[in-house]
Amino acid sequence: MARSLANIIYKGLAASPAARPTATGSFYQSILRFSTSVPNDPDTHEDFRPTSKIEKSGLSLSSIFLICNAMRIKSLDVKENPVMIYMKGVPDLPRCGFSALAVRVLKEYSIPLSARNILEDQELKNAVKSFSHWPTFPQIFINGEFVGGSDIILNMHQNGELKQKLEEVATKHQ
């Protein structure tokens, strides 16, 4: 009985139009004509159309670039340098009064100072802003922690907090 049932099913399939050879080829090619890989095919329901997760997330390429730069800032600049300042200009030639003030205060402590000029790289500037959630420059990081700008550094210098924080840097990196 099982054999006769198999013969009936086989004969039924063989009699179907899809099983007959077509101008394009075999049974399998006939079936494949019903599948689609065309993203905008009107016969494909929207639930089955290919989608881009990036497009649905609302992220643009520039924001993805910012995220990557922010990760690079955190892993390279901030973690590898005990005192890091993102500023307008460079420590020897600041291009902003606030940056000059921050450098002058930090140089009082004779500690190694690493700096990046945000005027040379707009993407770096935006990435630093998004990393620290702080809109203005200079931005100072000590021991991988965002401290603030020139006004905060000056205030910390005046009340002795900066000396204490930078002594930790000196002992940690000797």
Residue, then its C-alpha position, 0 to 999 in steps of 0.5 A: m500500500a505504501r508503494s502504491l501511495a508513493n506511485i500516486i504522489y509521484k505520478g501526480l507530481a510528474a503530471s503537474p505543469a511545474a514538473r514539465p521541462t520549460a524553455t529555461g530548463s528543469f523542474y528546479q529552475s521552474i520553481l526558482r522563478f517563483s523565488t525572488s532576491v530583488p529587494n523592490d519586487p512588488d510580489t514580495h511581501e514587505d516582511f520578507r524584503p531584505t532590510s538594512k539594520i543601519e537604515k532602520s536604526g536611524l544612524s547615518l554613516s557619519s554617526i557611525f564614524l563618530i562612534c568609531n572615532a569615539m571608541r578610538i579616542k577612548s582606547l588610544d588617546v585617553k587610556e594611553n596618556p595620563v594627561m590628555i588635552y583636546m584643544k585648539g592649537v598645540p601646547d606650544l602654540p595655543r590658538c585660543g585663550f581658554s586652551a592657553l589657560a589650560v596648558r599654562v595651568l597644567k605646565e605648572y605641575s611639570i607632568p607629561l602632557s599629550a594633546r590633539n589639535i581639534l582644529e585640524d580634524q573636524e571629525l575628531k572634534n565631533a567625536v570628542k564632543s560625543f565621547s565626553h558629552w561636553p560641547t566646548f574646548p579645551q577638554i582635559f582627561i586625567n587618568g582616563e577620566f574626563v575632568g572638564g575645561s579650562d575653568i574647571i582645571l583653574n578652579m581645581h588648581q586654586n583649591g588644590e584638587l588638581k595637585q592631588k589628582l596629578e600626584e596620582v598620575a606621577t606615582k602611577h606612571q613612574 
